[in-house]
């Protein structure tokens, strides 16, 4: 079975989007086990023993929606530091994926993901999907965009995530994309997919598992080309191999990764 942890806050719309994403994983009725988790934050001045799952409307919304779709659900309440408890629970359950409902917030100089979502992204040693606040998923074959950079390790992890999904290969079609940064001017070098070892690694790994792969190489501004490719192909999701970077005061996701997570109008999975 494919185990998914769904940590929710009190926002019912986000919880519903998280549940929609999970219920439309390949063959979810027969292959997915979902755990809906509400973590009582320290500022609520209560602990898990004092908070009933059924008192959290967003949690009930997600659980009921999943069960209505035929997905097996475990309902859980815990307490503590929210991000830390989410990561701890995922480890204890050996979850294959964490599905969070990140949101945009205004920071001092830029828009950032909600702090809990960002902390989970940076801390979890497993794929994390951000569904956001506006999720529309197609039916049938899942069309996934896999933009890679020059890291073969990250590309391999992106491909491994896709091949770990239920009912592979019949449920997924993938586009592996490499963007040659800013090479969209007249006279730019040719954009040859086969010259990029990481792109070839991802494509070959997917094809070895029987997944249909489109190989694409273009030039231009990386984030914009990724978002355009997702829109042009009506991708159901984007699977990226983000990385951690040290900032002045915080560890942040790579700039392109964060830009895509904030701007994409579809779920984004970070594999690391």
NUMARLO-43446 format. One record per residue: residue number from 1; residue in three letters; x, y, z of N, C-alpha, C in turn. Coordinates in Angstrom, 2 decimals, padded with zeros to 5 digits. Layout:
[NUM,"ala",[X,Y,Z],[X,Y,Z],[X,Y,Z]] ...
END
This chain:
[1,"unk",[000.84,-001.21,000.00],[000.00,000.00,000.00],[000.87,001.25,000.00]] [2,"unk",[000.33,002.32,-000.57],[001.02,003.60,-000.65],[000.50,004.48,000.48]] [3,"unk",[001.41,004.82,001.42],[001.02,005.53,002.64],[001.22,007.04,002.48]] [4,"unk",[000.15,007.80,002.74],[000.20,009.25,002.60],[-000.21,009.91,003.91]] [5,"unk",[000.60,010.85,004.37],[000.26,011.66,005.54],[-000.29,012.99,005.07]] [6,"unk",[-001.47,013.36,005.63],[-002.13,014.61,005.25],[-002.29,015.47,006.49]] [7,"unk",[-001.34,016.33,006.78],[-001.46,017.22,007.93],[-002.31,018.43,007.55]] [8,"unk",[-003.34,018.71,008.33],[-004.23,019.82,008.02],[-004.18,020.86,009.13]] [9,"unk",[-004.51,022.10,008.76],[-004.74,023.13,009.78],[-006.24,023.34,009.87]] [10,"unk",[-006.70,024.53,010.17],[-008.14,024.75,010.33],[-008.82,025.31,009.07]] [11,"unk",[-008.08,025.37,007.97],[-008.66,025.90,006.73],[-009.31,024.76,005.94]] [12,"unk",[-010.63,024.80,005.82],[-011.36,023.71,005.16],[-011.08,023.63,003.67]] [13,"unk",[-010.89,024.79,003.02],[-010.63,024.77,001.58],[-009.30,024.09,001.28]] [14,"unk",[-008.27,024.40,002.07],[-006.99,023.75,001.85],[-007.09,022.26,002.13]] [15,"unk",[-007.77,021.89,003.21],[-007.92,020.48,003.55],[-008.65,019.72,002.43]] [16,"unk",[-009.65,020.36,001.85],[-010.38,019.73,000.76],[-009.48,019.52,-000.45]] [17,"unk",[-008.61,020.50,-000.75],[-007.69,020.34,-001.86],[-006.68,019.23,-001.61]] [18,"unk",[-006.21,019.13,-000.37],[-005.29,018.05,-000.03],[-005.97,016.69,-000.25]] [19,"unk",[-007.21,016.58,000.22],[-007.95,015.33,000.06],[-008.20,015.02,-001.42]] [20,"unk",[-008.51,016.04,-002.20],[-008.75,015.83,-003.64],[-007.52,015.28,-004.32]] [21,"unk",[-006.37,015.85,-003.96],[-005.11,015.37,-004.56],[-004.90,013.90,-004.23]] [22,"unk",[-005.04,013.54,-002.98],[-004.76,012.16,-002.56],[-005.77,011.19,-003.17]] [23,"unk",[-007.03,011.59,-003.21],[-008.06,010.69,-003.75],[-007.87,010.43,-005.24]] [24,"unk",[-007.10,011.30,-005.92],[-006.86,011.10,-007.34],[-005.46,010.57,-007.64]] [25,"unk",[-004.77,010.10,-006.60],[-003.56,009.34,-006.87],[-003.94,008.07,-007.62]] [26,"unk",[-003.03,007.52,-008.43],[-003.38,006.34,-009.23],[-003.96,005.21,-008.39]] [27,"unk",[-005.14,004.76,-008.81],[-005.78,003.59,-008.18],[-005.91,003.75,-006.67]] [28,"unk",[-006.26,004.99,-006.24],[-006.24,005.33,-004.81],[-007.14,004.45,-003.97]] [29,"unk",[-008.28,004.06,-004.49],[-009.23,003.25,-003.71],[-008.60,001.95,-003.22]] [30,"unk",[-007.79,001.33,-004.05],[-007.23,000.03,-003.72],[-005.80,000.10,-003.20]] [31,"unk",[-005.12,001.22,-003.41],[-003.68,001.21,-003.14],[-003.22,002.25,-002.12]] [32,"unk",[-004.08,003.17,-001.71],[-003.64,004.28,-000.85],[-004.21,004.12,000.56]] [33,"unk",[-003.34,004.32,001.54],[-003.75,004.45,002.94],[-003.41,005.86,003.40]] [34,"unk",[-004.42,006.62,003.80],[-004.21,008.02,004.17],[-004.36,008.20,005.68]] [35,"unk",[-003.51,009.03,006.24],[-003.63,009.45,007.63],[-003.85,010.96,007.65]] [36,"unk",[-004.99,011.39,008.15],[-005.28,012.82,008.31],[-004.85,013.21,009.72]] [37,"unk",[-003.95,014.16,009.80],[-003.35,014.56,011.07],[-003.63,016.02,011.36]] [38,"unk",[-004.12,016.29,012.57],[-004.19,017.67,013.06],[-003.26,017.79,014.25]] [39,"unk",[-002.32,018.73,014.16],[-001.39,018.97,015.26],[-001.84,020.21,016.01]] [40,"unk",[-002.13,020.05,017.29],[-002.54,021.18,018.12],[-001.31,022.07,018.34]] [41,"unk",[-001.32,023.30,017.81],[-000.14,024.15,017.95],[000.02,024.67,019.37]] [42,"unk",[001.24,025.01,019.76],[001.48,025.46,021.13],[000.63,026.65,021.54]] [43,"unk",[000.27,027.52,020.58],[-000.48,028.72,020.96],[-001.96,028.46,021.24]] [44,"unk",[-002.41,027.20,021.06],[-003.80,026.88,021.41],[-003.95,026.51,022.89]] [45,"unk",[-002.84,026.38,023.58],[-002.85,026.09,025.03],[-003.69,024.86,025.37]] [46,"unk",[-003.54,023.83,024.54],[-004.22,022.56,024.77],[-003.30,021.46,024.29]] [47,"unk",[-003.62,020.22,024.65],[-002.85,019.11,024.12],[-003.79,018.14,023.41]] [48,"unk",[-003.20,017.12,022.82],[-003.99,016.21,021.99],[-005.12,015.55,022.76]] [49,"unk",[-004.92,015.31,024.05],[-005.95,014.65,024.86],[-007.19,015.52,025.03]] [50,"unk",[-007.02,016.82,024.86],[-008.14,017.74,025.08],[-008.84,018.16,023.78]] [51,"unk",[-008.33,017.73,022.65],[-008.89,018.13,021.35],[-009.36,016.89,020.61]] [52,"unk",[-010.64,016.85,020.29],[-011.20,015.73,019.53],[-011.06,015.99,018.04]] [53,"unk",[-010.70,014.96,017.30],[-010.58,015.08,015.84],[-011.86,015.66,015.25]] [54,"unk",[-013.01,015.19,015.74],[-014.29,015.62,015.17],[-014.61,017.08,015.46]] [55,"unk",[-013.83,017.72,016.34],[-014.03,019.15,016.60],[-013.29,020.03,015.60]] [56,"unk",[-012.44,019.43,014.78],[-011.65,020.18,013.80],[-012.33,020.02,012.44]] [57,"unk",[-013.08,021.02,012.04],[-013.89,020.91,010.83],[-013.06,020.58,009.59]] [58,"unk",[-011.89,021.18,009.47],[-011.06,020.92,008.29],[-010.59,019.47,008.26]] [59,"unk",[-010.24,018.93,009.41],[-009.81,017.54,009.47],[-010.94,016.60,009.10]] [60,"unk",[-012.13,016.87,009.64],[-013.30,016.05,009.31],[-013.62,016.15,007.82]] [61,"unk",[-013.52,017.37,007.27],[-013.76,017.57,005.84],[-012.84,016.69,005.01]] [62,"unk",[-011.55,016.70,005.32],[-010.60,015.90,004.55],[-010.87,014.41,004.70]] [63,"unk",[-011.09,013.96,005.93],[-011.31,012.53,006.17],[-012.58,012.04,005.49]] [64,"unk",[-013.66,012.81,005.63],[-014.93,012.40,005.01],[-014.83,012.37,003.49]] [65,"unk",[-014.12,013.35,002.94],[-013.97,013.42,001.49],[-013.19,012.22,000.96]] [66,"unk",[-012.15,011.84,001.67],[-011.36,010.68,001.27],[-012.17,009.40,001.38]] [67,"unk",[-012.88,009.25,002.48],[-013.68,008.04,002.66],[-014.79,007.95,001.63]] [68,"unk",[-015.37,009.09,001.26],[-016.40,009.09,000.22],[-015.83,008.64,-001.13]] [69,"unk",[-014.52,008.88,-001.32],[-013.86,008.46,-002.56],[-013.36,007.02,-002.47]] [70,"unk",[-013.60,006.37,-001.33],[-013.20,004.98,-001.16],[-011.79,004.76,-000.66]] [71,"unk",[-011.15,005.83,-000.14],[-009.78,005.73,000.35],[-009.80,005.40,001.84]] [72,"unk",[-008.96,004.48,002.26],[-008.83,004.11,003.67],[-008.21,005.27,004.44]] [73,"unk",[-008.82,005.63,005.60],[-008.38,006.81,006.36],[-008.18,006.47,007.83]] [74,"unk",[-007.07,006.94,008.38],[-006.84,006.95,009.82],[-006.90,008.39,010.29]] [75,"unk",[-007.61,008.66,011.39],[-007.78,010.01,011.92],[-006.89,010.16,013.16]] [76,"unk",[-006.13,011.25,013.21],[-005.14,011.39,014.26],[-005.04,012.83,014.74]] [77,"unk",[-004.89,013.02,016.04],[-004.61,014.33,016.65],[-003.35,014.19,017.48]] [78,"unk",[-002.45,015.17,017.34],[-001.24,015.18,018.15],[-000.96,016.62,018.55]] [79,"unk",[000.10,016.85,019.28],[000.43,018.20,019.70],[001.93,018.41,019.66]] [80,"unk",[002.34,019.67,019.82],[003.77,020.00,019.81],[004.08,021.00,018.74]] [81,"unk",[005.38,021.16,018.44],[005.77,021.99,017.31],[005.20,021.39,016.05]] [82,"unk",[004.44,022.18,015.28],[003.63,021.60,014.21],[004.49,020.91,013.15]] [83,"unk",[005.45,021.62,012.60],[006.27,021.03,011.54],[007.04,019.82,012.06]] [84,"unk",[007.59,019.95,013.26],[008.37,018.85,013.82],[007.52,017.60,014.03]] [85,"unk",[006.28,017.81,014.49],[005.41,016.66,014.73],[004.96,016.02,013.42]] [86,"unk",[004.75,016.83,012.40],[004.40,016.29,011.09],[005.52,015.39,010.58]] [87,"unk",[006.73,015.89,010.63],[007.88,015.11,010.15],[008.07,013.86,011.00]] [88,"unk",[007.90,013.98,012.31],[008.05,012.83,013.21],[007.00,011.76,012.90]] [89,"unk",[005.76,012.20,012.70],[004.69,011.24,012.40],[004.94,010.54,011.08]] [90,"unk",[005.38,011.30,010.08],[005.68,010.69,008.77],[006.76,009.62,008.91]] [91,"unk",[007.74,009.89,009.77],[008.81,008.92,010.00],[008.27,007.67,010.70]] [92,"unk",[007.45,007.89,011.73],[006.89,006.77,012.48],[006.00,005.90,011.60]] [93,"unk",[005.25,006.52,010.71],[004.35,005.78,009.83],[005.06,005.26,008.58]] [94,"unk",[006.29,005.71,008.38],[007.04,005.40,007.15],[006.22,005.80,005.93]] [95,"unk",[005.69,007.02,005.97],[004.84,007.51,004.88],[005.64,007.62,003.58]] [96,"unk",[005.01,007.28,002.49],[005.64,007.43,001.18],[005.64,008.88,000.71]] [97,"unk",[004.69,009.65,001.24],[004.54,011.04,000.78],[003.80,011.84,001.84]] [98,"unk",[004.16,013.11,001.96],[003.41,014.05,002.81],[002.73,015.04,001.88]] [99,"unk",[001.44,015.28,002.09],[000.68,016.21,001.26],[000.21,017.36,002.12]] [100,"unk",[000.80,018.54,001.91],[000.48,019.71,002.73],[-000.25,020.75,001.89]] [101,"unk",[-000.96,021.64,002.57],[-001.73,022.67,001.89],[-001.09,024.03,002.04]] [102,"unk",[000.10,024.19,001.50],[000.84,025.44,001.66],[000.07,026.65,001.15]] [103,"unk",[000.49,027.82,001.61],[-000.16,029.04,001.21],[000.86,030.15,001.07]] [104,"unk",[000.46,031.22,000.41],[001.37,032.34,000.21],[001.24,033.34,001.36]] [105,"unk",[002.40,033.88,001.74],[002.42,034.91,002.78],[003.37,036.02,002.36]] [106,"unk",[003.08,037.24,002.78],[003.98,038.33,002.48],[005.09,038.39,003.52]] [107,"unk",[006.33,038.34,003.05],[007.47,038.51,003.92],[007.98,039.93,003.83]] [108,"unk",[009.16,040.18,004.36],[009.71,041.53,004.35],[009.97,041.98,002.92]] [109,"unk",[010.52,041.06,002.08],[010.89,041.47,000.74],[010.33,040.58,-000.35]] [110,"unk",[009.71,039.46,000.01],[009.19,038.56,-001.00],[008.05,037.74,-000.41]] [111,"unk",[007.33,037.08,-001.30],[006.25,036.19,-000.87],[006.83,034.82,-000.60]] [112,"unk",[006.55,034.27,000.58],[007.09,032.97,000.98],[005.97,031.99,001.26]] [113,"unk",[006.29,030.74,001.18],[005.35,029.72,001.62],[005.08,029.88,003.10]] [114,"unk",[003.93,029.42,003.55],[003.65,029.42,004.97],[004.79,028.74,005.72]] [115,"unk",[005.09,029.22,006.91],[006.27,028.76,007.62],[006.23,027.27,007.92]] [116,"unk",[005.06,026.73,008.29],[004.98,025.30,008.57],[005.27,024.48,007.32]] [117,"unk",[004.66,024.86,006.20],[004.90,024.13,004.96],[006.37,024.18,004.58]] [118,"unk",[006.99,025.34,004.70],[008.40,025.46,004.35],[009.27,024.62,005.27]] [119,"unk",[008.96,024.63,006.57],[009.75,023.82,007.51],[009.64,022.33,007.20]] [120,"unk",[008.45,021.89,006.82],[008.27,020.48,006.46],[009.06,020.16,005.19]] [121,"unk",[008.99,021.04,004.21],[009.73,020.83,002.96],[011.22,020.66,003.21]] [122,"unk",[011.74,021.46,004.12],[013.17,021.44,004.37],[013.60,020.30,005.28]] [123,"unk",[012.68,019.79,006.10],[013.06,018.81,007.12],[012.75,017.37,006.75]] [124,"unk",[011.72,017.15,005.95],[011.27,015.78,005.68],[012.23,015.05,004.76]] [125,"unk",[012.49,013.80,005.09],[013.36,012.96,004.25],[012.51,012.07,003.36]] [126,"unk",[011.51,012.67,002.73],[010.61,011.95,001.83],[009.92,012.99,000.95]] [127,"unk",[009.28,012.59,-000.14],[008.62,013.56,-001.00],[007.52,014.33,-000.26]] [128,"unk",[007.44,015.62,-000.56],[006.42,016.49,000.02],[005.71,017.19,-001.13]] [129,"unk",[004.38,017.11,-001.13],[003.58,017.77,-002.16],[002.84,018.95,-001.56]] [130,"unk",[002.94,020.10,-002.26],[002.19,021.29,-001.89],[000.99,021.39,-002.83]] [131,"unk",[-000.22,021.33,-002.27],[-001.40,021.42,-003.12],[-001.85,022.86,-003.32]] [132,"unk",[-001.59,023.73,-002.34],[-002.00,025.12,-002.47],[-003.49,025.32,-002.27]] [133,"unk",[-003.99,026.43,-002.78],[-005.37,026.81,-002.52],[-006.28,026.70,-003.73]] [134,"unk",[-005.74,026.28,-004.87],[-006.55,026.16,-006.07],[-006.05,024.95,-006.86]] [135,"unk",[-006.66,023.80,-006.63],[-006.19,022.56,-007.24],[-007.25,022.01,-008.18]] [136,"unk",[-006.85,021.78,-009.43],[-007.73,021.13,-010.40],[-006.96,019.97,-011.00]] [137,"unk",[-007.42,018.75,-010.76],[-006.74,017.57,-011.26],[-007.59,016.90,-012.32]] [138,"unk",[-006.91,016.41,-013.37],[-007.62,015.72,-014.42],[-007.92,014.28,-014.05]] [139,"unk",[-008.77,013.65,-014.83],[-009.09,012.24,-014.63],[-008.24,011.38,-015.58]] [140,"unk",[-008.18,010.10,-015.29],[-007.47,009.18,-016.18],[-005.97,009.26,-015.99]] [141,"unk",[-005.23,009.17,-017.11],[-003.77,009.18,-017.06],[-003.27,010.46,-016.41]] [142,"unk",[-002.33,010.32,-015.51],[-001.77,011.47,-014.79],[-000.60,012.03,-015.60]] [143,"unk",[-000.73,013.28,-016.03],[000.31,013.93,-016.82],[001.22,014.71,-015.87]] [144,"unk",[002.49,014.35,-015.83],[003.41,014.92,-014.87],[004.59,015.57,-015.58]] [145,"unk",[004.89,016.80,-015.20],[006.06,017.49,-015.72],[007.22,017.28,-014.75]] [146,"unk",[008.36,016.86,-015.28],[009.55,016.59,-014.46],[010.69,017.49,-014.95]] [147,"unk",[010.78,018.72,-014.44],[011.88,019.60,-014.84],[013.14,019.26,-014.04]] [148,"unk",[014.24,019.03,-014.73],[015.49,018.66,-014.07],[016.54,019.75,-014.27]] [149,"unk",[017.51,019.77,-013.35],[018.68,020.62,-013.55],[019.85,019.71,-013.91]] [150,"unk",[021.06,020.08,-013.57],[022.21,019.28,-014.00],[022.62,018.21,-012.98]] [151,"unk",[021.87,018.09,-011.86],[022.21,017.10,-010.85],[021.58,015.75,-011.19]] [152,"unk",[022.42,014.75,-011.45],[021.89,013.42,-011.74],[021.22,012.81,-010.51]] [153,"unk",[021.75,013.11,-009.33],[021.14,012.57,-008.11],[019.72,013.08,-007.94]] [154,"unk",[019.52,014.39,-008.11],[018.17,014.93,-007.98],[017.25,014.38,-009.07]] [155,"unk",[017.76,014.30,-010.29],[016.94,013.77,-011.38],[016.52,012.32,-011.11]] [156,"unk",[017.45,011.56,-010.57],[017.14,010.16,-010.24],[016.07,010.08,-009.15]] [157,"unk",[016.16,010.96,-008.16],[015.16,010.98,-007.09],[013.79,011.39,-007.63]] [158,"unk",[013.76,012.33,-008.55],[012.48,012.72,-009.16],[011.85,011.53,-009.88]] [159,"unk",[012.66,010.82,-010.65],[012.15,009.66,-011.37],[011.72,008.55,-010.42]] [160,"unk",[012.49,008.33,-009.36],[012.14,007.28,-008.40],[010.80,007.58,-007.73]] [161,"unk",[010.52,008.85,-007.45],[009.23,009.19,-006.86],[008.10,008.76,-007.79]] [162,"unk",[008.21,009.09,-009.06],[007.14,008.73,-009.99],[006.97,007.23,-010.09]] [163,"unk",[008.08,006.50,-010.12],[007.96,005.05,-010.27],[007.49,004.37,-008.99]] [164,"unk",[007.46,005.13,-007.87],[006.95,004.56,-006.62],[005.44,004.70,-006.50]] [165,"unk",[004.82,005.51,-007.37],[003.37,005.71,-007.29],[002.64,004.42,-007.64]] [166,"unk",[001.40,004.27,-007.13],[000.65,003.05,-007.40],[000.34,002.87,-008.89]] [167,"unk",[000.20,001.63,-009.29],[-000.30,001.27,-010.63],[000.57,001.81,-011.75]] [168,"unk",[001.87,001.84,-011.51],[002.81,002.21,-012.56],[003.00,000.97,-013.47]] [169,"unk",[003.14,001.14,-014.81],[003.28,002.40,-015.56],[002.01,002.93,-016.18]] [170,"unk",[000.90,002.23,-016.04],[-000.29,002.57,-016.80],[-000.96,003.87,-016.37]] [171,"unk",[-000.58,004.40,-015.21],[-001.28,005.55,-014.67],[-000.60,006.89,-014.93]] [172,"unk",[000.62,006.89,-015.47],[001.40,008.12,-015.56],[002.02,008.30,-016.94]] [173,"unk",[002.00,009.53,-017.43],[002.79,009.95,-018.58],[003.67,011.10,-018.12]] [174,"unk",[004.94,011.09,-018.48],[005.87,012.09,-017.97],[006.51,012.90,-019.10]] [175,"unk",[006.73,014.17,-018.83],[007.55,015.02,-019.68],[008.78,015.41,-018.88]] [176,"unk",[009.95,014.96,-019.30],[011.20,015.37,-018.67],[011.69,016.60,-019.42]] [177,"unk",[011.89,017.68,-018.67],[012.22,018.99,-019.27],[013.54,019.50,-018.74]] [178,"unk",[014.41,019.94,-019.64],[015.61,020.67,-019.23],[015.60,022.03,-019.91]] [179,"unk",[015.83,023.07,-019.12],[015.87,024.44,-019.65],[017.32,024.92,-019.63]] [180,"unk",[017.84,025.25,-020.82],[019.15,025.88,-020.90],[018.97,027.34,-020.51]] [181,"unk",[019.52,027.75,-019.37],[019.21,029.08,-018.83],[019.52,030.21,-019.82]] [182,"unk",[018.47,030.99,-020.10],[018.57,032.25,-020.86],[019.04,032.06,-022.30]] [183,"unk",[019.02,030.83,-022.81],[019.46,030.61,-024.18],[018.26,030.62,-025.13]] [184,"unk",[017.59,031.75,-025.22],[016.45,031.86,-026.13],[016.63,033.03,-027.09]] [185,"unk",[017.85,033.47,-027.30],[018.14,034.59,-028.18],[018.52,034.07,-029.57]] [186,"unk",[018.50,034.95,-030.54],[018.88,034.57,-031.91],[020.33,034.12,-031.92]] [187,"unk",[020.57,032.97,-032.52],[021.92,032.45,-032.58],[022.33,031.65,-031.37]] [188,"unk",[021.39,031.37,-030.45],[021.72,030.58,-029.26],[022.12,029.17,-029.67]] [189,"unk",[022.95,028.50,-028.85],[023.34,027.12,-029.17],[022.11,026.22,-029.27]] [190,"unk",[022.27,025.09,-029.95],[021.15,024.16,-030.07],[020.83,023.57,-028.70]] [191,"unk",[019.56,023.27,-028.50],[019.10,022.74,-027.22],[018.94,021.23,-027.36]] [192,"unk",[020.00,020.51,-027.04],[020.04,019.06,-027.24],[019.83,018.34,-025.91]] [193,"unk",[018.66,017.73,-025.75],[018.31,016.99,-024.54],[019.37,015.94,-024.21]] [194,"unk",[019.86,015.24,-025.21],[020.77,014.13,-024.98],[022.12,014.56,-024.45]] [195,"unk",[022.42,015.85,-024.49],[023.68,016.35,-023.95],[023.64,016.52,-022.43]] [196,"unk",[022.44,016.46,-021.85],[022.28,016.72,-020.42],[022.14,015.39,-019.70]] [197,"unk",[023.20,014.98,-018.99],[023.22,013.66,-018.37],[022.06,013.47,-017.39]] [198,"unk",[021.74,014.50,-016.61],[020.66,014.37,-015.63],[019.33,014.12,-016.31]] [199,"unk",[019.08,014.82,-017.41],[017.82,014.65,-018.13],[017.71,013.24,-018.70]] [200,"unk",[018.79,012.76,-019.29],[018.81,011.41,-019.84],[018.62,010.38,-018.73]] [201,"unk",[019.26,010.59,-017.58],[019.13,009.68,-016.44],[017.68,009.55,-016.02]] [202,"unk",[016.98,010.69,-015.86],[015.57,010.66,-015.45],[014.72,009.96,-016.49]] [203,"unk",[014.90,010.30,-017.76],[014.09,009.71,-018.81],[014.31,008.21,-018.90]] [204,"unk",[015.56,007.77,-018.84],[015.84,006.34,-018.95],[015.30,005.56,-017.76]] [205,"unk",[015.38,006.15,-016.57],[014.84,005.47,-015.39],[013.34,005.27,-015.52]] [206,"unk",[012.65,006.29,-015.99],[011.20,006.21,-016.16],[010.84,005.21,-017.25]] [207,"unk",[011.54,005.29,-018.37],[011.25,004.38,-019.48],[011.53,002.93,-019.11]] [208,"unk",[012.54,002.70,-018.27],[012.85,001.34,-017.85],[011.70,000.72,-017.06]] [209,"unk",[010.87,001.58,-016.44],[009.70,001.11,-015.69],[008.45,001.09,-016.55]] [210,"unk",[008.60,001.37,-017.85],[007.47,001.31,-018.76],[006.66,002.58,-018.87]] [211,"unk",[007.13,003.69,-018.28],[006.41,004.95,-018.32],[006.70,005.67,-019.64]] [212,"unk",[005.65,006.16,-020.27],[005.81,006.93,-021.50],[006.45,008.28,-021.19]] [213,"unk",[007.52,008.63,-021.91],[008.29,009.84,-021.62],[008.42,010.71,-022.85]] [214,"unk",[008.12,011.98,-022.69],[008.43,013.00,-023.69],[009.71,013.70,-023.24]] [215,"unk",[010.69,013.79,-024.12],[011.96,014.44,-023.80],[011.97,015.83,-024.43]] [216,"unk",[012.16,016.86,-023.61],[012.08,018.23,-024.11],[013.25,019.05,-023.58]] [217,"unk",[013.91,019.79,-024.46],[014.95,020.74,-024.07],[014.65,022.07,-024.75]] [218,"unk",[014.64,023.14,-023.98],[014.38,024.47,-024.49],[015.37,025.44,-023.85]] [219,"unk",[015.40,026.65,-024.36],[016.21,027.69,-023.74],[015.32,028.80,-023.22]] [220,"unk",[015.78,029.50,-022.18],[015.01,030.63,-021.66],[015.17,030.81,-020.17]] [221,"unk",[014.30,031.62,-019.60],[014.28,031.83,-018.15],[013.68,030.59,-017.51]] [222,"unk",[014.41,029.98,-016.60],[014.10,028.61,-016.17],[012.70,028.51,-015.55]] [223,"unk",[012.42,029.32,-014.55],[011.13,029.23,-013.88],[009.96,029.45,-014.84]] [224,"unk",[010.08,030.47,-015.69],[009.00,030.78,-016.63],[008.79,029.64,-017.63]] [225,"unk",[009.86,029.06,-018.12],[009.73,027.98,-019.10],[009.10,026.74,-018.46]] [226,"unk",[009.41,026.47,-017.20],[008.80,025.33,-016.51],[007.30,025.55,-016.36]] [227,"unk",[006.91,026.74,-015.91],[005.49,027.03,-015.74],[004.75,027.00,-017.07]] [228,"unk",[005.38,027.53,-018.12],[004.75,027.52,-019.45],[004.56,026.09,-019.94]] [229,"unk",[005.58,025.25,-019.72],[005.49,023.85,-020.17],[004.37,023.12,-019.44]] [230,"unk",[004.21,023.40,-018.14],[003.13,022.77,-017.37],[001.77,023.20,-017.90]] [231,"unk",[001.64,024.48,-018.23],[000.37,024.99,-018.77],[000.10,024.43,-020.15]] [232,"unk",[001.10,024.44,-021.03],[000.92,023.97,-022.41],[000.50,022.50,-022.45]] [233,"unk",[000.99,021.72,-021.50],[000.69,020.28,-021.49],[-000.46,019.94,-020.56]] [234,"unk",[-001.04,020.95,-019.95],[-002.12,020.75,-018.98],[-001.70,019.69,-017.95]] [235,"unk",[-000.47,019.86,-017.42],[000.07,018.89,-016.47],[-000.78,018.83,-015.21]] [236,"unk",[-000.96,017.63,-014.69],[-001.68,017.46,-013.43],[-000.82,017.85,-012.24]] [237,"unk",[000.49,017.71,-012.39],[001.39,018.08,-011.30],[002.79,018.29,-011.84]] [238,"unk",[003.62,018.91,-011.01],[005.03,019.13,-011.33],[005.86,018.45,-010.25]] [239,"unk",[006.86,017.70,-010.65],[007.75,017.02,-009.70],[009.14,017.62,-009.85]] [240,"unk",[009.59,018.32,-008.82],[010.88,019.01,-008.89],[011.85,018.46,-007.85]] [241,"unk",[013.13,018.68,-008.09],[014.16,018.17,-007.19],[014.84,019.30,-006.46]] [242,"unk",[014.08,020.03,-005.65],[014.61,021.20,-004.96],[015.77,020.88,-004.06]] [243,"unk",[016.48,021.92,-003.65],[017.64,021.74,-002.80],[017.63,022.77,-001.69]] [244,"unk",[018.40,022.51,-000.65],[018.50,023.43,000.47],[019.66,024.38,000.27]] [245,"unk",[019.48,025.62,000.66],[020.54,026.62,000.58],[020.62,027.38,001.89]] [246,"unk",[021.79,027.80,002.25],[021.95,028.59,003.46],[021.76,030.06,003.14]] [247,"unk",[020.83,030.69,003.82],[020.65,032.12,003.69],[021.31,032.82,004.86]] [248,"unk",[021.10,034.12,004.98],[021.72,034.87,006.06],[021.19,034.40,007.40]] [249,"unk",[019.89,034.16,007.48],[019.32,033.77,008.77],[018.56,032.46,008.71]] [250,"unk",[018.21,032.01,007.52],[017.39,030.82,007.41],[017.88,029.93,006.28]] [251,"unk",[017.52,028.67,006.36],[017.76,027.76,005.24],[016.54,027.85,004.33]] [252,"unk",[016.78,028.19,003.06],[015.68,028.38,002.13],[015.80,027.42,000.96]] [253,"unk",[014.71,027.17,000.31],[014.72,026.39,-000.91],[015.41,027.18,-002.00]] [254,"unk",[015.97,026.47,-002.99],[016.53,027.15,-004.15],[015.51,028.10,-004.76]] [255,"unk",[015.98,029.20,-005.32],[015.09,030.25,-005.80],[014.10,029.79,-006.84]] [256,"unk",[014.56,029.01,-007.84],[013.66,028.53,-008.88],[012.59,027.61,-008.30]] [257,"unk",[013.00,026.72,-007.40],[012.04,025.81,-006.75],[010.96,026.59,-006.03]] [258,"unk",[011.36,027.57,-005.24],[010.38,028.34,-004.48],[009.46,029.14,-005.40]] [259,"unk",[010.02,029.70,-006.47],[009.21,030.46,-007.43],[008.14,029.57,-008.04]] [260,"unk",[008.50,028.35,-008.40],[007.54,027.44,-009.02],[006.45,027.06,-008.02]] [261,"unk",[006.84,026.78,-006.78],[005.85,026.42,-005.77],[004.86,027.53,-005.52]] [262,"unk",[005.31,028.75,-005.60],[004.42,029.89,-005.34],[003.54,030.22,-006.54]] [263,"unk",[004.05,029.99,-007.75],[003.35,030.46,-008.94],[002.52,029.39,-009.64]] [264,"unk",[002.86,028.11,-009.45],[002.19,027.06,-010.20],[000.73,026.92,-009.79]] [265,"unk",[-000.14,026.79,-010.78],[-001.56,026.58,-010.52],[-001.90,025.09,-010.54]] [266,"unk",[-001.04,024.31,-009.89],[-001.24,022.86,-009.84],[-000.35,022.32,-008.72]] [267,"unk",[-000.59,021.12,-008.23],[000.24,020.58,-007.17],[001.70,020.47,-007.60]] [268,"unk",[002.60,020.71,-006.64],[004.04,020.60,-006.88],[004.62,019.67,-005.83]] [269,"unk",[005.37,018.67,-006.27],[006.02,017.73,-005.37],[007.52,018.00,-005.35]] [270,"unk",[008.06,018.11,-004.16],[009.51,018.29,-003.97],[010.10,016.96,-003.52]] [271,"unk",[011.04,016.44,-004.30],[011.65,015.16,-003.93],[013.00,015.34,-003.25]] [272,"unk",[013.69,016.44,-003.48],[015.00,016.66,-002.88],[016.12,016.06,-003.68]] 
END
